[in-house]
Amino acid sequence: MILMEFTTAFLALLATATPILALETEGIGSIEALFDGETIAQPTVLAREGDEAQATAFMFLGGAFANLNIVGYNSADNKRLSVEVDYMAEQPGPQTAPMGVTISYAPRGGAVRWTSDGAPSVPAVTFTTLEADGEEGRAVGTFAAELCYSEDYEDEGDPANCRSIEGRFDTRFFVER
């Protein structure tokens, strides 16, 4: 039984594009998209270092709220593609309406990225499978959005500089409470 703690440190690791080559990684799924004529295919991974394990696909269940993060990351090219879905539900399923969806793509890793935050249209995500049982779950679905350019991780995208993205994901994820 693996105790999953997706820490701020791991998010910082991905945000700064530090290679995770020193960690043992196991593929747990994939996220793929077509963005501005580029085909993106990234694995979702479980990274282990000793007894510690952290996943790039996880769901946080916190009482009346839930948050699903699916981050595709490959240390070989530093690209990062992510779908984040927020719910007002104890345990969302494929038909549960999200409170919010954020899709982002960092083609070189780091803080410079394309994001649906600040885009002129609302991003969409559709699940054919969204189930969590105990410490693990599975998510399968599609997404579409306009992504706008942002030079800083904390800033919304520039609505005057946006491009369309469409994609799909199929991944195991780990549940945190």
Backbone as JSON, one array per atom type, in Angstrom:
{
  "sequence": "MILMEFTTAFLALLATATPILALETEGIGSIEALFDGETIAQPTVLAREGDEAQATAFMFLGGAFANLNIVGYNSADNKRLSVEVDYMAEQPGPQTAPMGVTISYAPRGGAVRWTSDGAPSVPAVTFTTLEADGEEGRAVGTFAAELCYSEDYEDEGDPANCRSIEGRFDTRFFVER",
  "N": [[0.85, -1.17, 0.0], [0.69, 2.1, -0.98], [1.39, 5.21, 0.34], [0.1, 8.13, -0.73], [1.22, 11.32, -1.28], [0.87, 14.17, -2.76], [2.92, 16.59, -3.06], [3.66, 20.1, -2.53], [6.27, 20.51, -3.15], [6.75, 18.64, -5.2], [5.11, 19.66, -7.22], [6.47, 22.07, -7.6], [8.83, 21.02, -8.55], [8.02, 20.05, -11.09], [7.12, 22.5, -12.2], [9.44, 23.98, -12.4], [10.78, 22.54, -14.18], [12.74, 20.7, -13.53], [14.63, 17.87, -14.13], [13.36, 14.59, -13.5], [14.95, 12.42, -13.46], [16.51, 11.12, -11.53], [14.72, 9.87, -9.96], [12.8, 6.87, -9.68], [10.54, 6.06, -12.18], [7.22, 5.2, -13.1], [5.03, 4.55, -15.68], [1.64, 5.52, -15.66], [-0.41, 6.15, -17.24], [-1.71, 8.23, -19.9], [-1.75, 11.45, -21.56], [-2.91, 13.23, -24.25], [-2.79, 15.53, -27.02], [-3.77, 17.89, -29.58], [-2.28, 20.78, -30.48], [-2.05, 23.87, -31.85], [-1.18, 22.78, -34.32], [0.71, 20.98, -33.45], [1.35, 17.73, -32.27], [0.91, 16.44, -29.13], [2.05, 14.17, -26.78], [2.08, 12.86, -23.73], [3.26, 11.05, -20.89], [1.51, 10.1, -17.87], [2.8, 9.8, -14.64], [4.07, 7.77, -11.94], [6.23, 8.59, -9.51], [8.97, 7.41, -7.69], [10.96, 7.52, -4.81], [12.9, 5.9, -2.79], [10.94, 5.07, -0.02], [9.02, 6.91, -0.54], [6.38, 8.11, -2.62], [5.02, 9.75, -5.44], [2.52, 11.03, -7.55], [1.72, 12.12, -10.89], [-0.86, 12.24, -11.56], [-3.71, 12.68, -9.78], [-6.34, 12.68, -7.31], [-7.85, 14.82, -5.07], [-9.81, 14.42, -2.31], [-11.87, 16.17, -0.31], [-14.02, 16.3, 1.81], [-16.82, 18.1, 1.06], [-15.73, 18.92, -1.31], [-13.83, 18.27, -4.29], [-10.88, 17.63, -6.21], [-9.37, 17.03, -9.24], [-6.36, 16.29, -10.77], [-4.52, 15.96, -13.68], [-1.53, 15.46, -14.98], [0.61, 15.44, -17.59], [3.89, 14.55, -18.14], [7.22, 14.53, -19.24], [10.49, 13.89, -18.7], [12.37, 13.86, -20.7], [11.74, 15.73, -22.7], [10.78, 17.91, -21.34], [8.27, 19.07, -21.62], [4.99, 19.94, -20.45], [1.72, 19.03, -19.89], [-1.48, 19.72, -18.74], [-4.57, 18.95, -17.08], [-6.95, 20.21, -14.97], [-9.55, 19.72, -12.74], [-12.19, 20.95, -10.84], [-14.53, 20.17, -8.29], [-17.72, 20.39, -6.64], [-18.41, 18.2, -4.8], [-18.58, 15.18, -2.96], [-17.57, 12.76, -3.94], [-16.88, 12.73, -7.08], [-18.32, 11.64, -10.21], [-18.48, 10.37, -13.63], [-20.6, 11.89, -14.69], [-20.82, 14.09, -13.09], [-21.09, 17.54, -12.77], [-18.49, 19.86, -13.31], [-17.11, 22.44, -11.17], [-15.12, 24.06, -12.02], [-12.65, 24.21, -14.63], [-9.34, 23.9, -15.65], [-6.95, 24.09, -18.13], [-3.68, 23.59, -19.19], [-0.56, 24.17, -20.91], [2.84, 23.76, -21.06], [5.25, 24.26, -23.17], [8.04, 24.24, -22.98], [8.52, 23.53, -20.44], [8.86, 24.95, -17.15], [7.78, 28.3, -16.17], [6.64, 29.74, -18.28], [3.84, 29.44, -20.26], [0.87, 28.14, -21.86], [-2.48, 28.78, -21.18], [-5.83, 28.05, -20.06], [-6.9, 29.79, -18.27], [-8.25, 32.94, -18.15], [-8.94, 32.88, -20.8], [-11.04, 33.59, -23.7], [-13.16, 31.77, -23.94], [-14.87, 29.11, -22.18], [-13.2, 26.27, -20.91], [-13.68, 22.78, -21.75], [-14.42, 19.56, -20.44], [-14.93, 16.1, -20.75], [-15.95, 13.08, -19.38], [-15.63, 9.61, -19.87], [-15.06, 7.65, -18.16], [-14.77, 7.97, -14.73], [-13.71, 7.18, -11.82], [-13.17, 6.37, -8.43], [-11.71, 4.29, -6.08], [-11.02, 3.49, -2.95], [-7.62, 3.92, -2.58], [-6.93, 4.41, -5.19], [-7.83, 5.36, -8.59], [-9.46, 5.82, -11.78], [-9.37, 7.7, -14.77], [-10.85, 8.56, -17.79], [-11.21, 10.34, -20.72], [-12.07, 13.32, -22.65], [-10.95, 16.6, -23.74], [-11.25, 20.12, -24.45], [-10.25, 23.39, -25.39], [-9.51, 26.93, -25.43], [-6.3, 28.1, -25.31], [-4.34, 30.55, -23.8], [-1.48, 32.66, -24.07], [0.93, 32.94, -21.47], [3.39, 34.45, -19.5], [4.08, 34.05, -16.91], [3.69, 31.85, -14.2], [1.72, 32.37, -12.3], [0.02, 34.22, -13.49], [-2.93, 35.02, -15.47], [-3.75, 34.0, -18.85], [-3.02, 35.83, -21.91], [-5.68, 37.24, -23.46], [-5.6, 38.14, -26.05], [-3.86, 36.57, -27.41], [-4.33, 33.64, -28.23], [-4.82, 30.07, -28.71], [-6.3, 27.08, -30.05], [-6.9, 23.93, -28.4], [-7.27, 20.41, -28.38], [-7.92, 17.31, -26.9], [-7.19, 14.1, -25.28], [-7.35, 11.81, -22.5], [-6.22, 9.05, -20.55], [-5.86, 7.51, -17.71], [-4.58, 6.05, -14.69], [-5.14, 7.2, -11.38], [-4.19, 8.57, -8.19], [-5.62, 8.64, -4.96], [-6.1, 11.17, -2.6], [-6.81, 12.19, 0.7]],
  "CA": [[0.0, 0.0, 0.0], [1.51, 3.3, -1.12], [0.8, 6.43, 0.87], [0.31, 9.16, -1.75], [1.18, 12.71, -0.86], [1.31, 15.01, -3.87], [3.37, 17.74, -2.31], [4.01, 21.35, -3.21], [7.63, 20.33, -3.67], [6.69, 17.94, -6.49], [4.6, 20.64, -8.18], [7.58, 22.98, -7.89], [9.75, 20.26, -9.39], [7.5, 20.1, -12.45], [7.03, 23.87, -12.65], [10.77, 24.49, -12.75], [11.27, 21.63, -15.21], [13.88, 19.93, -13.05], [14.45, 16.48, -14.53], [13.13, 13.65, -12.42], [15.67, 11.21, -13.84], [17.03, 10.44, -10.35], [13.62, 9.11, -9.38], [12.26, 5.77, -10.48], [9.21, 6.43, -12.63], [6.37, 4.16, -13.68], [3.92, 5.12, -16.41], [0.33, 5.11, -15.16], [-1.4, 6.54, -18.23], [-1.25, 9.2, -20.9], [-2.57, 12.58, -21.95], [-2.51, 13.57, -25.62], [-3.54, 16.66, -27.55], [-3.33, 18.6, -30.78], [-2.22, 22.19, -30.13], [-1.36, 24.71, -32.83], [-0.55, 21.92, -35.31], [1.65, 20.08, -32.79], [0.8, 16.61, -31.53], [1.55, 16.31, -27.82], [1.75, 12.9, -26.12], [2.86, 12.83, -22.5], [2.81, 10.06, -19.91], [1.32, 10.42, -16.47], [3.76, 8.91, -14.0], [4.24, 7.61, -10.51], [7.66, 8.72, -9.23], [9.33, 6.84, -6.39], [12.3, 7.7, -4.27], [12.84, 5.15, -1.54], [9.58, 4.74, 0.39], [8.12, 8.01, -0.95], [5.82, 8.0, -3.97], [4.22, 10.89, -5.83], [1.97, 10.8, -8.88], [1.32, 13.31, -11.63], [-2.32, 12.16, -11.71], [-4.24, 12.45, -8.44], [-7.6, 13.32, -6.94], [-7.97, 15.18, -3.67], [-11.19, 14.39, -1.82], [-11.87, 16.91, 0.94], [-15.39, 16.57, 2.27], [-17.76, 18.48, 0.0], [-15.0, 19.36, -2.49], [-12.89, 17.33, -4.9], [-10.03, 18.22, -7.24], [-8.66, 16.04, -10.04], [-5.25, 16.82, -11.56], [-3.87, 15.02, -14.59], [-0.38, 16.18, -15.53], [1.51, 14.66, -18.42], [5.24, 15.12, -18.03], [8.29, 13.66, -19.69], [11.75, 14.59, -18.44], [13.18, 13.9, -21.92], [11.49, 16.95, -23.47], [10.37, 18.95, -20.38], [6.92, 19.58, -21.86], [4.03, 19.6, -19.39], [0.34, 19.24, -20.3], [-2.29, 19.38, -17.57], [-6.01, 19.19, -16.97], [-7.35, 20.27, -13.57], [-11.01, 19.82, -12.64], [-12.67, 21.15, -9.48], [-15.92, 19.75, -8.09], [-18.38, 20.53, -5.36], [-18.98, 16.86, -4.62], [-17.74, 14.34, -2.11], [-16.9, 11.79, -4.8], [-17.45, 12.95, -8.41], [-18.36, 10.57, -11.21], [-18.37, 10.88, -15.0], [-21.69, 12.82, -15.01], [-20.79, 15.21, -12.15], [-20.7, 18.81, -13.4], [-17.39, 20.51, -12.61], [-17.19, 23.86, -10.81], [-14.11, 24.75, -12.8], [-11.7, 23.41, -15.39], [-8.17, 24.64, -16.13], [-6.07, 23.31, -18.99], [-2.47, 24.36, -19.49], [0.51, 23.49, -21.64], [4.15, 24.43, -20.99], [6.03, 23.56, -24.2], [9.46, 24.15, -22.61], [8.58, 23.43, -18.99], [8.99, 26.26, -16.52], [6.6, 29.13, -15.91], [6.03, 30.19, -19.54], [2.88, 28.42, -20.62], [-0.41, 28.48, -22.46], [-3.46, 28.41, -20.16], [-7.24, 28.41, -20.28], [-7.21, 30.89, -17.36], [-8.31, 34.21, -18.86], [-9.31, 32.68, -22.21], [-12.37, 34.1, -24.01], [-14.19, 30.74, -23.82], [-14.73, 28.2, -21.05], [-12.72, 24.95, -21.33], [-14.64, 21.68, -21.55], [-13.89, 18.22, -20.22], [-15.97, 15.08, -20.74], [-15.43, 11.81, -18.89], [-16.33, 8.35, -20.11], [-14.79, 6.94, -16.91], [-14.2, 8.72, -13.6], [-14.05, 6.37, -10.66], [-12.15, 6.27, -7.4], [-12.02, 3.24, -5.12], [-9.92, 3.4, -2.0], [-6.47, 4.79, -2.82], [-6.69, 4.58, -6.62], [-8.97, 5.58, -9.46], [-9.17, 5.87, -13.21], [-10.05, 8.75, -15.51], [-10.76, 8.47, -19.24], [-12.08, 11.36, -21.27], [-11.58, 14.27, -23.65], [-11.0, 18.0, -23.35], [-11.09, 21.12, -25.5], [-10.17, 24.72, -24.81], [-8.62, 27.93, -25.99], [-5.22, 28.39, -24.39], [-3.76, 31.87, -24.03], [-0.08, 32.75, -23.66], [1.25, 33.57, -20.18], [4.83, 34.38, -19.2], [4.28, 33.8, -15.49], [2.84, 30.77, -13.74], [0.62, 32.9, -11.51], [-0.82, 35.12, -14.28], [-3.84, 34.5, -16.49], [-3.25, 34.14, -20.2], [-3.34, 37.04, -22.68], [-6.8, 36.89, -24.34], [-5.31, 38.56, -27.42], [-2.92, 35.62, -27.97], [-4.87, 32.32, -27.85], [-4.87, 29.0, -29.71], [-7.17, 25.97, -29.65], [-6.33, 22.63, -28.06], [-8.21, 19.31, -28.19], [-7.15, 16.14, -26.52], [-7.81, 13.01, -24.54], [-6.53, 11.25, -21.44], [-6.56, 7.73, -20.02], [-4.85, 7.34, -16.68], [-4.85, 5.75, -13.29], [-4.76, 8.3, -10.5], [-4.14, 8.2, -6.78], [-6.58, 9.42, -4.16], [-5.64, 11.76, -1.34], [-7.93, 12.69, 1.51]],
  "C": [[0.9, 1.24, 0.0], [0.76, 4.48, -0.55], [1.12, 7.55, -0.1], [0.19, 10.54, -1.13], [1.74, 13.54, -1.99], [1.66, 16.37, -3.28], [3.62, 18.96, -3.18], [5.4, 21.24, -3.81], [7.62, 19.63, -5.02], [6.13, 18.85, -7.57], [5.69, 21.62, -8.57], [8.6, 22.3, -8.79], [9.3, 20.29, -10.84], [7.51, 21.51, -13.01], [8.39, 24.42, -13.06], [11.46, 23.59, -13.75], [12.56, 20.93, -14.8], [13.67, 18.48, -13.46], [14.25, 15.58, -13.33], [13.82, 12.32, -12.73], [16.19, 10.44, -12.63], [15.96, 9.59, -9.68], [13.27, 7.95, -10.29], [10.86, 6.17, -10.9], [8.52, 5.24, -13.3], [5.24, 4.87, -14.42], [2.6, 4.6, -15.87], [-0.78, 5.5, -16.13], [-0.82, 7.53, -19.2], [-2.26, 10.33, -21.05], [-2.02, 13.04, -23.29], [-3.37, 14.71, -26.12], [-2.96, 17.12, -28.88], [-3.43, 20.07, -30.44], [-1.41, 22.93, -31.17], [-0.58, 23.87, -33.85], [0.45, 20.93, -34.74], [0.89, 18.96, -32.07], [1.61, 16.45, -30.26], [1.11, 14.97, -27.25], [2.66, 12.8, -24.92], [2.36, 11.72, -21.59], [2.42, 10.72, -18.59], [2.16, 9.39, -15.73], [3.59, 8.86, -12.49], [5.74, 7.63, -10.29], [7.93, 8.22, -7.82], [10.77, 7.2, -6.06], [12.29, 7.07, -2.88], [11.41, 4.75, -1.23], [8.56, 5.8, -0.02], [7.65, 7.79, -2.38], [4.93, 9.2, -4.23], [3.77, 10.67, -7.27], [1.65, 12.13, -9.56], [-0.16, 13.27, -11.99], [-2.88, 11.79, -10.34], [-5.56, 13.17, -8.26], [-7.55, 13.59, -5.45], [-9.44, 15.2, -3.32], [-11.18, 15.05, -0.44], [-13.26, 17.27, 1.39], [-16.29, 16.88, 1.09], [-17.07, 18.92, -1.28], [-14.07, 18.26, -2.99], [-12.12, 18.06, -5.99], [-9.27, 17.09, -7.92], [-7.6, 16.76, -10.86], [-4.66, 15.7, -12.4], [-2.77, 15.82, -15.27], [0.48, 15.2, -16.3], [2.87, 15.33, -18.41], [6.25, 14.09, -18.47], [9.6, 14.41, -19.51], [12.62, 14.69, -19.69], [12.96, 15.19, -22.72], [11.0, 18.12, -22.63], [8.99, 19.54, -20.63], [6.0, 19.12, -20.74], [2.63, 19.99, -19.88], [-0.55, 18.84, -19.14], [-3.75, 19.76, -17.73], [-6.33, 19.15, -15.48], [-8.84, 20.54, -13.51], [-11.4, 19.92, -11.17], [-14.15, 20.81, -9.4], [-16.42, 20.19, -6.73], [-19.16, 19.23, -5.19], [-18.03, 16.05, -3.76], [-16.94, 13.33, -2.93], [-17.51, 11.92, -6.2], [-17.39, 11.7, -9.28], [-18.34, 11.19, -12.59], [-19.45, 11.91, -15.37], [-21.71, 14.04, -14.08], [-20.31, 16.47, -12.86], [-19.57, 19.47, -12.62], [-17.72, 21.97, -12.26], [-16.21, 24.67, -11.65], [-13.17, 23.78, -13.48], [-10.56, 24.34, -15.82], [-7.31, 23.69, -16.93], [-4.86, 24.18, -19.27], [-1.43, 23.49, -20.18], [1.77, 24.35, -21.56], [5.07, 23.71, -21.97], [7.52, 23.43, -23.89], [9.61, 23.91, -21.11], [8.62, 24.83, -18.4], [7.68, 27.01, -16.43], [5.92, 29.63, -17.18], [5.11, 29.09, -20.03], [1.71, 29.02, -21.39], [-1.47, 27.97, -21.48], [-4.87, 28.81, -20.56], [-7.69, 29.5, -19.31], [-7.15, 32.21, -18.13], [-8.7, 34.1, -20.32], [-10.73, 33.19, -22.45], [-13.5, 33.06, -23.92], [-13.86, 29.8, -22.66], [-14.22, 26.85, -21.56], [-13.75, 23.87, -21.01], [-13.88, 20.38, -21.33], [-15.07, 17.26, -20.13], [-15.32, 13.76, -20.32], [-16.29, 10.66, -19.39], [-16.17, 7.45, -18.89], [-14.21, 7.93, -15.91], [-14.63, 7.98, -12.35], [-12.86, 6.34, -9.71], [-12.61, 5.22, -6.39], [-10.83, 3.1, -4.19], [-8.83, 4.41, -2.31], [-6.19, 5.05, -4.29], [-7.98, 4.84, -7.37], [-8.52, 5.56, -10.9], [-10.0, 6.96, -13.85], [-9.77, 8.56, -17.0], [-11.69, 9.53, -19.79], [-11.38, 12.23, -22.31], [-11.67, 15.68, -23.09], [-10.79, 18.89, -24.57], [-11.08, 22.49, -24.85], [-9.42, 25.66, -25.75], [-7.57, 28.17, -24.93], [-4.58, 29.71, -24.79], [-2.36, 31.94, -23.42], [0.08, 33.5, -22.35], [2.74, 33.39, -19.9], [5.11, 34.04, -17.75], [3.26, 32.76, -15.03], [1.62, 31.26, -12.98], [-0.36, 33.76, -12.3], [-1.78, 34.37, -15.19], [-3.19, 34.69, -17.86], [-3.7, 35.44, -20.84], [-4.46, 36.7, -23.65], [-6.61, 37.34, -25.79], [-4.37, 37.58, -28.13], [-3.32, 34.21, -27.54], [-4.87, 31.36, -29.03], [-5.72, 27.86, -29.17], [-6.37, 24.71, -29.33], [-7.48, 21.64, -27.93], [-7.39, 18.08, -27.84], [-7.94, 15.1, -25.77], [-6.83, 12.52, -23.48], [-7.09, 9.89, -21.05], [-5.5, 7.41, -18.99], [-5.41, 6.78, -15.4], [-4.54, 7.03, -12.53], [-4.81, 7.81, -9.07], [-4.99, 9.16, -5.98], [-5.91, 9.88, -2.88], [-6.86, 12.26, -0.61], [-7.41, 13.66, 2.53]]
}
